[in-house]
């Protein structure tokens, strides 16, 4: 009888250890994904902030009549470059999230 009780306690302890290991693995996976997604999101925020700044400067220069064709072209080129950066970074983040969802399903 005592041996049966000890076996049951051992089985429950093993199940708890397995569950704890699963939760630790899941926590590590989520932390890794969050870290990987954070990079393209941070890049996107920085680039979007720069776009906002450039547009604000263009508007100020336009209102004050200080806009030149060269300045306009330069600003638009920089806006386009930052927009491409936002798009590629957000695509990378979306791909990482999709991959994570697939891992979760599997």
Buried (B, 14 or more C-beta within 10 A) or exposed (E): EEEEEEEEEEEEEEEEEEEEEEEEEEEEEEEEBEEBBEEBBEBBEBBBEBBEEBEEEBEEBEEEEEBEEEBEEEBEEBBEEBBEBBEBBBEBBEEBEEEBEEEEEE
